[in-house]
Structures are given as C-alpha cells and as structure tokens.
Amino acid sequence: MARLTIDRVSKTFGNYRALDAVSMEVRDGEFLAVLGPSGCGKTTLLRQIAGFDQIDDGEIRIGDTVVSDARRHVPPEHRRVGIVFQSYALWPHMSVFDNVAYGLKVAGVKDPERTRRVKEALALVGLEAFAERRPGLLSGGQRQRVALARCLVTEPSLVLLDEPLANLDVHLRAAMEDEFARFHERTATTMIYITHDQAEAMALADRIAVMDRGRLLQIATPSDLFRQPANETVARFIGEGMVLPAEVGAADSEGRCHGRIYGLEVSLRASPLQKAGHAKVCLRARDLAIAGPGQTGLSAHIVRTVYQGGFFRLEASLVRAPDVTVHLAVPEPFHHGPGDVVDIVVNDGWVLPATTES
Amino acid sequence: MSGSAAKAMRGGDLTLLWGLVVLVAVLSILPLARLVLEGIAPGGALSSGVIGAVLSDPTTWTAVRNSLVTTFGGTVLAVVIGSIVACFVALTDMRARNAFVFCFVLPLMIAPQVTALAWLQVTGPSSALLKTLGLAPPLGTRNPLYSAEGIILLLGIQYAPLVFLTLRAGLRALPKELIEAGLAAGAGKLTVLRTIILPLMTPPLVAGIALCFVSSLGNFGIPAFLGIPANYLVLPTLIYQRLSGLGPSALSEVAVLSTLIGVIAMAGIVVQDLMLRRRDFRITTTSTAARPFELRGWRLPSEILLWALVLVILVVPLAGLVATSLVPSYGVPLTAASATLENYAYVMFDHAASRRAFANSFGLSAAAAVVIVVVSVPLAYFLVWRRSRMLRLLNLAAELPYALPGVVLAIAAILIFLKPLPVFGVSLYNTIWIIFFCYVARFLVLGLRPVASGYHQLDRTLEEAAQVAGAGLLRRLVTIILPLVAPAATAGALLVFLTAFNELTVSALLWSSGNETLGVVVFSFEQGGDSTYAAALAVLTVIVTLALMLATLLFARKLPQGVLPWRD
C-alpha cells in the first residue's frame, strides 16, 4: 500500500503528445478513477505508472521511491504494481490456480504458503471451486475475478485497473461494480481505475481525475466534479452539463451570487473569489423546470420530447438564442410537443471559474 | 527497488538482444563479407588477377548465359502455372481445395534432385514405367530431359507453388468490396479480373516472380541431374565441378563465381523493388476475402483439368520413381515377377554411406530445427514487439542467407572454416559442423517467419501481465511466451527439418567422407549409374517428407493462416 505521486509527466509518441505535464497525487488506500474519452491519454498514463514505457519528462514516485523520471526507469517487474487488463490477459495454458500462483512463484514463495495464499485469493473472489479450470472455460465475470485475484495475491503496493468492465454486459457490470467497491473496502489497496464510463467512475471512486487530449482537466470527488466543474470541457463532459453565457455579480462569502442569463435573473453558486462581470454558467438538467403560474423563465421552442418512463426528457432551443439548446426532465403528465413554446425557470447553476482553458 | 538494480535488469535484456545480434551477424553478414573479401583479395593479397581470369574465361559466360536462360524460362513457366492455379483456388468455388493445395504444393517440399530423378524415370529409354507400359523409346535414344528445355520444365514445376503461394496470400487480403464495387459499376466478371484484381495483385505477383527467379538461379539439384550429363553447365554446377575437380585450390576462382551469382540474384531483388516502388498499390480497406467467381457448368471441367495437372506434375513422376525403385536393375520392366524390395534393403541396411546419410541428415535437420527455434523465439520477440530501425536491419540480415543462392553461402563457409578457427585452433572444414553452420544460417528465416506470425497473433498484455507479476524477460519467455507460440514454433521447426532433410545444394559442396547427406548419396548413386538405388533412397525421403507434412495437419488449426504452405 502506497501513495502515488505523478509530477508533470509528459510522454510523446512521434509528434503526438499523449501526456502533457500531467500531475496528480493519489493518497494511500485511495480509489482514484481516471476518466476521459478514448484517446485522452488515460491508458498511456496507466502504462507509464506500470513502467511499460519510458517517460520523456517529469517524475513518478510510488511511496517514496522514484520509479520513473527522464533518466531513471524501474522496469515493470520491479515496481510491485498489479494490473487488471481490459482483456484480462489470463494465460490460456495455465489453470486458474496456476494463473493466480504465478506471481508468488516468481517471487520465490514456497509451497505450503503459496497454496494457502492462492486459496485465500480465490476465496476472496468466490472462485475456490474453479481452481483447476482453464480460463477458457470461464464466463466473462469469472475471468474478471481471476484477474483480480491474480493481481492481488502478491499484495502489490498499487493496483491499476484498465477499463476492467468494458468487456462485460450491462447486467454483469453492476454486479462487478459492487464487487470492486467491497474489494477496495476489504483490502484498502490504492487503486487506479481507468474508465470512459462516468457512471462507473462516480459509483466507485473516492476521487475522479478527468483527462482530455493528454492533459489533466480536474481532479475532485465525484460530487465536487458534478457540482463545481473547473472548466467548460469538464462541465459539458460530466453529467451532460449545459454551458450558457451570463452576467454575474461578485460572490458573497458563502459562494452565492446573482446573475442574469439571457435577461433572466437567477441565483447561482460560485467560488467565493468570483468577481463581477462576464462569465459562463454550468446548468444541470435538474436545475431547470417548466415555469409554474406566476414564475418567469426563459422562453424556448420545444425541439424534441422523449418519454423515459415517468418523465419526459425535453429538449428546447431558446427563443432569444435559437442555437442554444437546453434539456431537462419534465414529469408526467405533459401535453406539449415539438414547436410549442414553454417557459423554463433556472433554480440553480454554477459559475465556471474564470481560469482560461488554453 | 533501487535505480541501479533496475539498470542491471535492463542490462539483462540488452545482453540477450546483443547476443542475438552477434549470432545473426556471424550467420549472415560474416560469410558474405568473407566471400566479397576473397574476390577482391584472393588468398589475402589484394589482386584483380583471379577476377580477370574468371571473367575472361568463356566457360564463365556460357554458364552465365545458361543460368539466365534456364532461370528465365523456369520462372515464366512457374508464373503461368502458379498464377492460373492461384486464381482458381482463391477466386472460384472449386471443391476439395485443401486436398488440391496439398498435392499442388507438394513438389515444392520434395527435393529438386528427387524431382529430377523422378522425371528421368518417366522419359528415358530405360524407364521402368514406360517399359512396363510398352511405351519406352528404343535403346540409345537420348533422354529428352537432358537439355535446357528439360531444366526449364522442371524448374517451372518445382517453383510454380512459390508463385501460387504469394499470389494466394495476396488474393486472400483483397477486400471483397473492391470486387463488388466493380461488379456494381456494371463490369463483367472477366473485366473485373482484368482491370481490378490483377492490377492489385502486382505486388504479390512480382514478389513471387522474384522468389522464383532467385530460387531457380540457385537451384543445384535439377541442373546437376539434367545438365551435367549433357555438359550443359549453369553457374551452380560449374562451381561444383570446379571445386570437386580441383579442391580448395580453386577457392578464389569459385568465390568470384559465387559473387557473380550473388550479384545476379541481388539484381533480381533490386528490380523487384524498383517495380513496386513506381506505383502505389496500397489497399485502403480491409474485409473478408471474396470468392466471387462461381464456375457453374465450368466447375467440373475446371476441376478435372486442375487434377490432371496434379497427375502430370506429381503422380506420374512419382510413379516412375517408385517403378524404378522396385526393379532389380535399370532397364528391366516392372512386372509382378520382377518386382523386388532389394533396392530398399540395400540402401537401408547394406550400403554404409547411405546408412550413415540417414543418420547424418536426420541429425543435421533435427539439430538445425531445434537450434533455429531456440534462436527464433527470443529473436522474434524483439523483432515483433520491440520494433526499431536496428531490429529491421537485423531482420534483413536474417533473410539474406536464404534469399541468396545456396552455393554462395557454401563457398563463403569454406572460406571461413578452411583454416583453423582463431581461438579454438580446430578446423570445421571436412567435418559435419560446416554443414550444420550453413543449415542454421540458411534456414533460420524459415523458422523465424512462422514464429513471428505467432507473435503477431498473440495479445501482448499476456506478457505484460507476467511482467507486472515480477517475471524477468527470460522467465517470461520460458513460462508464458514459449507455450503460447509453441504451435507456430513447431511448424517452423518442421519447415526447417523438411527443407534441410531434402537439401543438396549446400551439402554437395561441403560433404566429406563419413559426413554424407541423403541428397549427396542420391546424387552419387545417380552419377554412378545406380538409378535403382537412387530411386529407392529418393522414395524413402519422399515418404518421410509426406508423413511429416500430414502430421502437421493434425495441429494445423492452432496455427496462424499461411504458416503451413500446403494447407488452404
């Protein structure tokens, strides 16, 4: 168990900057999700932590040991990290037992202890009965568990999970999510979980690091990430946020301020340091509602309504800015359709900090 | 884990890599460099005397002309047969494709000298087969195969499978959308074949032609059996005659001749490169292979014609060979009364040299196969998974001894090993080890290619998983990678074994008493007029070859496509 420090790490493939001065600190025992669209550099980051490539610049420390910098490079076999691969990478020519025992064998752990630890690891994932099977005969979820047992049996200082649920069907994913969460609780291992699925990241992680085009955009708890995105990209990427322009007043010490969105007066959340002026505001679907009697809102043309069981997802373009589309959930019964004009009230919103996003 | 330990580990990987680099350099670059050096400085002194003497000798130029005539002729014939058959196999709905491919590719796996011997048994006045059928020409008639045309015919048959294999691989990679787009645009099937398929097949066709050219140029067995009796010498047979007539004193001279043949082969490869560089043949889409041509009413006639081809190029000569091997003496017709197994008994039990040759060929081939696989598994690991410019050059170096004619390597090996080795003080010349060295150098790439394609099929995370589990490179190679590439490695080992087992070109120049190979003994039986013994021994080698080829079909499912040439 150890903390992981990533300090301004850069990695270039040819002309392509896969990692651009990425820094983050992962606490001992923390479950960190690295979230981003494909090609954002999250898998590259994992491969640098594991040591499969040599970094161009920066430093990676596991505990107090520098494992990578521009000159030094500890090879993967000496880093004591565990990895669960997306493809599971179970060795097809070995039984489940031998797959799990491999790392112990390599480390020179002798037999009574080795068998005991393998059995423990298999018991932890509920696969004692499958020890003699070949991986080819297991289901997807079972393979996933073997991969997990194999990675944990050597008690690595750090466990890296590369989209471990991507190859499972939806039903199994929920079950495995639970399993990972319980697992992390019981072992208290530092885990770094690579995924492109934000629901998965939100459900599992203590904190989420959002990456895009090789850069780290924000690292925060799931709730902070949702409520207080650091910039427009994160705001749009997480929870389908809508970003609208606004005029805002200076925030009070509680972090509240007044604002005006397309002429509508609204009360918003902001950093206590927020100054008055132009700003961008992140709105969530749950911040919006159809105006009740006597309420004023933004007039909008309905573009589309989609019934989603008990409520409609409504998409509408603003009358004052037809290229701006907002979406919200409207409870049944709702009798308007495309083309109708409705008034939409804004109950809450987050003023994006003015830090520029280059 | 401290930084210095990390460096030591990476040092371990580097040691293995550099070991392989040195090994490949010793096997491929050293011999060729030594050969060129001998041409420039014969016997160690800088001189142009030998070059001048060789190049002004009219025999040299006759041999060059004969080499070019037979090589071009054989290549043209091979291209015609090979490409027609490839189109049928890859593009039409013919039946029994697997059996056909096996039979059609078989001549490639049979030693050229056995092919030559077999054909001689069907055409001459003493042919047991023709005598039995009552078709033999009168005694004293010259065997028509003792001629340039005979050599061309057999080279064409021997190497048609090479063109077939490269073209079939190309046709397999051809996306079916390209064909369907042509058909949708209103073109007829033959128009599509002419305007779309064949132009796109230029690269594999040119590659096949180049392969065929180099193989025909370097072939020793066929011109040795058909040309030497007619005093029709090509470069490899000229080198053989000079060396066996004069011994090592002719070394400088044959070194020049070998360089000459090497230059012609390189010219062929360069021309291939130039032809492909002029135009862009890259295929931009990928999808499953198409078999667009339904033969309908033409299916049965086509199949009959194709199997008739197999009958002519495979069944008839082998029947002739078997017939000769069963008669008590050359020229006797084969009947129920005359048939005998005495020839087999003689070569297997009585004749000391052929008994030794069995042991030598088995031992050499098996040892070469094992060594090559042991080298190929780590070598392919670096070539496939750790690509770099230096490794691409290493791959090229590993290809060289196989790409160049066998005589080139053989002469180079004599030059290296004639004098005692510097440190050890032993001479490998006139021992079995010089043949072994050449086998490993020449056939390395035959084992390397299947292993490399095995790596291409492997998910690299399997290795990375072992790496993060703490396993060093050697342990990963042995416990994870070797079991996973084992089927491909076995196929590679068998290809090496079969090729070495049937080999004559190298051992004809390098053998010494006690160190004969099967090819050498068949050759000397035939040269001594003992065609019946030669035939019996040849039949035995064909049986071994065939048995091993069939054995590979048992695990063919586990192999990447294209690793076993004889499987569709």
Interface residues (C-beta under 8 A of the other chain):
Chain A: A50 F52 T65 V66 V67 R72 H73 V74 P75 P76 E77 H78 R79 R80 V81 G82 I83 F85 Q86 S87 A89 L90 W91 P92 H93 Y102 G103 V106 A107 R150 C151 T154 P156
Chain B: M1 G3 A5 A6 M9 R10 D459 T461 L462 E464 A465 A466 Q467 V468 A469 G470 A471 G472 R475 T479 I480 P483 L484
